[in-house]
Amino acid sequence: MIKTKRFSFSAIYFFGWAALATYALDFVYYSEKIGFTSSEIGFIYAVKVLLGIALQPLFGFICDYIKSTRKILILMGAASILLSIFLPTASAKLAILLIVFGNVAAICAFMPLLDSWAARECIDEEKFHFGSLRMWGSIGFAIVAFIYGRMSMNFDITYMYYGRAIFFVATLLFLFFNQYDDNRQAAASKISAFRRAKEEKPAVRELFAKKEYWLFFIFLFIFCFPISAANTFFPRLLLEKGSTSQIIALFGSINALVEVPFLLYARKLTRKAGSRGLILVGGAFAVMRMVGFAFAPTIPLLLTSHLCIAPYVGFFIPGFIYHSYSIAPKNTQAFTLTTLQGLAIGISGMLSSYFGGIIVESAGIQSMFAYYSIFSIVGFLMYIVISLPKKNSVE
């Protein structure tokens, strides 16, 4: 039974991340090909970010309310398949925009909801850890990112959308046959249906009344402020130093594979240090990455600094998910995770990219990373302070 659960979730992560491996880049190239201006592309991406921020908590609330993450993920995957197929066939700009925004709505919460569901299903299991599931996402991402880097030099970018549809078809199949849905033992309960429905609604007010939730929210906003800008401007930094887009894509693939051993070790570290320990260790590597971007003078040193994202993903992300789960009231886990990721991290990332662009134009790209390193350090120190009174155990 355990092996079946592990295989099912591992396959969903593998094909799901494979489907999204080119999501951050493909529309940039496609929109330029069909004639969107730079200002139009910037506006489109701003709307995409705002949609993601607004819709993630909504989808989280719906999952908690209907008590089924699996059904929502199936609907999201099916919608993305159709929209990915239709996009290359559209010619009018308005039609393209509607499809693009529809696709954002379909998949903006896909991974946060999958993370919440997978962590909830494996949190009480002794034989495997969330990291051992998430590593298959890194492997799927790495393979497709490598292929994308090769194909982008010779093939039409529209093939990426058809490839995404194919990967989501595979994801959908494993979602459809996955039977480990959110079972709250409602059928076995002797409480009346009306009272049970009332008690099992998402406890949003209770969540927002928690001091621990808001401290964690503020920490994520500050600490993750530079991360979005780092992901946005790091390729440009490498290009300024003389690198090429093919090398950047290749290194992105290699970096995703480097995440695997850290995700595997996360299980042991969780037992020793708890979710807070995972966040602190992963956060330390994120700080080192930002400082490296600010002061590394050569491409090899910049790429070495970028490798710090592997332990960040391997430790910080599972720690963030487990800590989010631990502070969530009953039946509010998905909503808690999506508000933290959609609002705290999403709004922070949007502002950091905007102000980062202004700093780059006025002071240079490495100056921007130097300023943003301060946010990483302040956020890291803040989490140390708010963690001091807490017992460092596995939540």
C-alpha positions in Angstrom: 0.0 0.0 0.0 2.8 2.4 0.9 4.7 1.7 -2.3 1.6 2.3 -4.3 1.0 5.7 -2.6 4.7 6.6 -3.1 4.6 5.7 -6.8 1.3 7.5 -7.4 2.4 10.8 -5.9 6.0 10.5 -7.4 4.5 10.1 -10.9 2.2 13.1 -10.4 5.2 15.3 -9.3 7.4 14.0 -12.2 4.9 14.7 -15.0 3.4 17.8 -13.3 6.8 19.6 -13.0 7.8 18.4 -16.4 4.6 20.1 -17.8 5.6 23.3 -16.0 9.3 23.3 -16.7 9.1 25.9 -19.5 6.2 27.9 -18.0 8.3 30.9 -16.9 9.9 31.4 -20.3 7.9 30.0 -23.2 5.3 32.9 -23.4 8.1 35.5 -23.5 9.5 34.0 -26.7 6.0 33.2 -28.1 4.6 36.7 -27.5 7.6 38.3 -29.2 7.1 36.0 -32.2 3.5 37.0 -32.7 4.1 40.7 -32.3 3.5 41.8 -28.7 5.5 44.8 -27.7 7.8 44.9 -24.6 5.3 47.1 -22.8 2.4 44.8 -23.7 4.4 41.8 -22.5 5.2 43.5 -19.2 1.5 44.3 -18.7 0.5 40.7 -19.4 3.0 39.4 -16.9 1.8 41.9 -14.3 -1.8 40.7 -14.8 -0.6 37.0 -14.6 1.0 37.7 -11.2 -2.1 39.4 -9.9 -4.3 36.6 -11.0 -2.1 34.1 -9.3 -2.1 36.1 -6.1 -5.9 36.5 -6.1 -6.8 32.9 -7.1 -4.5 30.7 -5.1 -6.2 31.4 -1.7 -9.6 31.0 -3.4 -8.7 27.5 -4.8 -7.2 26.6 -1.4 -10.5 27.5 0.3 -12.5 25.5 -2.2 -10.3 22.4 -1.7 -10.8 22.7 2.1 -14.5 23.3 1.7 -15.3 20.4 -0.6 -12.6 18.2 1.2 -11.0 17.1 -2.1 -7.8 18.4 -3.5 -7.7 15.7 -6.1 -10.9 16.8 -7.9 -9.7 20.4 -8.2 -6.3 19.2 -9.5 -8.0 17.1 -12.1 -10.1 20.1 -13.3 -7.0 22.3 -13.4 -5.0 19.7 -15.4 -7.9 19.2 -17.9 -8.3 23.0 -18.4 -4.5 23.4 -19.0 -4.5 20.6 -21.6 -7.2 22.3 -23.6 -5.8 25.8 -23.3 -2.3 24.6 -24.2 -3.6 23.0 -27.3 -5.7 26.0 -28.4 -3.1 28.7 -27.8 -0.9 28.0 -30.8 -4.0 27.9 -33.1 -5.2 31.4 -32.0 -4.3 34.3 -34.2 -6.1 37.3 -32.6 -4.3 39.0 -29.7 -7.5 39.2 -27.7 -8.1 35.4 -28.0 -4.4 34.8 -27.1 -4.7 36.9 -24.0 -7.9 35.2 -22.9 -6.3 31.8 -23.3 -3.1 32.9 -21.5 -5.1 34.3 -18.5 -7.3 31.2 -18.5 -4.2 29.0 -18.3 -2.9 31.1 -15.4 -6.2 30.6 -13.5 -6.0 26.9 -14.3 -2.5 26.2 -13.0 -1.5 29.0 -10.6 -2.4 27.0 -7.6 -1.6 23.5 -9.0 1.7 23.0 -7.2 0.8 24.6 -3.9 -2.3 22.4 -3.7 -0.4 19.3 -4.7 2.3 20.1 -2.1 -0.4 20.5 0.6 -2.1 17.2 -0.4 1.1 15.2 -0.7 2.4 16.5 2.7 -0.9 15.7 4.4 -0.9 12.2 3.0 2.7 11.4 4.0 3.1 13.4 7.2 2.2 10.4 9.4 4.0 7.8 7.4 7.2 6.4 8.8 8.7 5.0 5.6 8.8 8.0 3.4 9.0 11.8 3.5 7.6 14.6 1.4 11.1 15.3 0.0 11.3 11.7 -1.5 8.1 12.6 -3.5 9.2 16.1 -4.4 12.5 15.0 -5.8 10.7 13.4 -8.8 9.4 16.8 -9.7 13.0 18.0 -9.8 14.0 15.1 -12.0 11.1 15.8 -14.4 11.9 19.5 -14.5 15.5 18.8 -15.2 14.9 16.5 -18.1 12.4 18.9 -19.8 14.5 22.0 -19.1 17.5 20.3 -20.8 15.4 19.2 -23.8 13.9 22.8 -24.0 17.4 24.3 -24.0 18.3 22.1 -27.0 15.1 22.5 -28.9 14.8 26.3 -28.5 17.8 26.7 -30.8 16.2 24.8 -33.7 12.5 24.3 -33.2 9.3 26.4 -33.1 8.4 27.5 -29.6 4.8 26.3 -30.1 5.9 22.7 -29.7 6.4 23.5 -26.0 2.7 24.0 -25.6 1.9 20.7 -27.2 4.5 19.1 -25.0 3.0 20.6 -21.9 -0.4 19.2 -22.9 1.1 15.7 -23.3 2.8 15.9 -19.8 -0.5 17.1 -18.2 -2.3 14.2 -19.8 0.1 11.8 -18.1 -0.4 13.8 -14.8 -4.1 13.6 -15.2 -4.1 9.8 -15.5 -2.2 9.4 -12.3 -4.4 11.9 -10.6 -7.5 10.1 -11.8 -6.3 6.7 -10.4 -5.0 8.2 -7.2 -7.4 7.1 -4.4 -5.6 8.8 -1.5 -8.0 11.8 -1.3 -8.9 13.9 1.7 -10.7 11.4 3.9 -11.8 13.1 7.1 -13.6 10.0 8.4 -16.8 11.9 8.0 -18.7 8.7 7.1 -17.7 7.1 10.4 -18.7 10.1 12.4 -21.9 9.9 14.5 -22.4 13.6 14.4 -25.4 14.8 12.4 -24.7 15.8 8.8 -25.7 19.4 9.5 -23.4 19.8 12.5 -20.6 18.0 10.8 -20.8 20.3 7.7 -20.7 23.3 10.0 -17.8 22.1 12.1 -15.7 21.0 9.0 -15.9 24.3 7.2 -12.5 26.0 6.7 -11.6 27.9 9.9 -10.5 31.1 8.2 -11.3 33.4 11.2 -9.4 31.1 13.5 -6.4 31.1 11.2 -6.3 34.9 10.8 -6.5 35.3 14.6 -3.3 33.3 15.1 -0.2 35.4 16.0 2.1 32.6 14.7 0.5 32.8 11.3 1.1 36.5 10.9 4.6 36.3 12.2 5.3 33.6 9.6 3.5 35.7 6.9 5.7 38.7 7.6 8.9 36.6 7.7 8.0 35.1 4.3 7.2 38.5 2.8 10.6 39.9 3.9 12.8 36.8 3.3 11.3 35.9 -0.1 11.3 39.5 -1.4 14.6 39.1 -3.2 14.1 35.5 -4.4 11.7 36.4 -7.3 14.0 39.1 -8.5 17.0 36.8 -8.3 15.2 34.2 -10.5 14.2 37.0 -12.9 17.5 38.8 -13.2 20.0 36.0 -12.8 19.9 34.9 -16.5 20.5 38.6 -17.4 23.5 38.8 -15.0 25.0 35.7 -16.6 24.5 37.2 -20.1 26.2 40.4 -19.0 29.2 38.3 -17.9 29.4 36.6 -21.3 27.3 33.4 -20.9 24.8 32.1 -23.4 21.1 31.1 -23.2 22.0 27.5 -23.9 24.4 27.3 -21.0 21.8 28.9 -18.7 19.2 26.3 -19.7 21.7 23.5 -19.3 22.8 24.7 -15.9 19.2 25.0 -14.9 18.7 21.3 -15.7 21.8 20.3 -13.8 20.8 22.4 -10.8 17.4 20.7 -10.7 19.1 17.3 -10.4 21.4 18.6 -7.6 18.2 19.2 -5.6 17.5 15.5 -5.4 20.0 14.5 -2.7 19.0 17.4 -0.5 15.3 16.4 -0.9 16.2 12.9 0.2 18.2 14.1 3.2 15.4 16.4 4.2 13.7 13.4 5.9 16.6 12.8 8.3 17.0 16.5 8.9 13.3 16.8 9.7 13.6 14.2 12.4 16.6 16.0 13.9 15.6 19.6 13.6 11.9 19.8 12.8 10.3 22.1 10.3 11.9 25.2 11.8 15.3 23.6 11.4 14.6 22.9 7.8 13.7 26.5 7.2 16.8 27.8 8.9 19.2 25.5 7.1 17.5 26.1 3.7 17.3 29.9 4.4 21.0 30.0 5.2 21.8 28.7 1.7 19.4 31.2 0.1 21.3 34.0 1.9 24.6 32.7 0.6 23.1 32.6 -2.9 22.1 36.2 -2.8 25.5 37.4 -1.4 27.2 35.4 -4.1 25.2 37.0 -6.9 26.1 40.4 -5.4 29.8 39.9 -5.2 30.9 37.0 -7.4 33.1 38.5 -10.3 33.1 35.5 -12.7 30.7 33.1 -14.3 32.0 30.0 -12.5 31.6 31.7 -9.1 28.1 32.9 -10.1 27.1 29.4 -11.1 28.5 28.0 -7.9 26.4 30.6 -6.0 23.3 29.5 -8.0 23.9 25.9 -6.8 22.8 27.1 -3.3 19.2 27.0 -4.6 19.3 23.2 -4.5 19.6 23.0 -0.7 17.1 25.9 -0.5 14.5 23.9 -2.4 15.5 20.6 -0.6 15.2 22.0 2.9 13.3 25.3 2.9 10.4 24.2 0.8 9.5 21.0 2.8 10.0 23.0 6.0 7.7 25.8 4.8 5.0 23.2 3.9 5.3 21.3 7.1 5.3 24.5 9.2 2.3 25.8 7.3 0.5 22.5 8.0 1.4 22.7 11.7 -0.1 26.2 12.2 -3.2 25.6 10.1 -6.5 25.0 12.0 -8.4 21.8 11.2 -9.7 21.6 7.6 -7.8 24.7 6.6 -4.4 23.3 5.5 -4.8 24.1 1.8 -6.1 27.6 2.4 -3.2 28.3 4.8 -0.6 27.2 2.3 -2.1 29.0 -0.6 -2.5 32.3 1.3 1.1 32.2 2.4 2.4 31.3 -1.0 -0.1 33.4 -3.0 -0.2 36.5 -0.8 3.0 36.7 1.2 5.4 35.3 -1.4 3.4 36.4 -4.4 3.0 40.1 -3.5 6.5 40.2 -2.2 7.8 38.7 -5.5 5.8 41.1 -7.6 7.2 44.2 -5.7 10.7 42.9 -5.7 10.7 42.4 -9.5 9.3 45.8 -10.1 11.7 47.7 -7.8 14.6 45.4 -8.9 14.1 46.6 -12.5 14.4 50.2 -11.3 17.5 49.5 -9.3 19.1 47.6 -12.2 18.6 50.6 -14.6 19.9 53.1 -12.1 22.7 51.3 -10.3 23.5 48.1 -12.1 22.4 44.5 -11.7 24.9 43.4 -9.0 24.1 46.5 -7.0 20.5 45.3 -7.0 21.6 41.9 -5.6 23.7 43.6 -3.0 20.7 45.7 -1.8 18.5 42.6 -1.9 20.9 40.6 0.2 20.0 42.8 3.1 16.4 41.6 2.9 17.6 37.9 2.9 19.8 38.6 6.0 17.1 40.5 7.8 14.4 37.9 7.1 16.8 35.1 8.2 17.6 36.9 11.5 13.9 37.5 12.1 13.1 33.8 11.8 15.9 33.0 14.3 14.3 35.4 16.7 10.7 34.2 16.3 11.9 30.6 16.6 13.8 31.0 19.8 10.8 30.4 22.2 9.6 27.5 20.2 10.6 23.9 20.7 12.5 22.6 17.7 10.5 19.5 17.0 8.8 17.9 14.0 5.4 19.4 13.6 
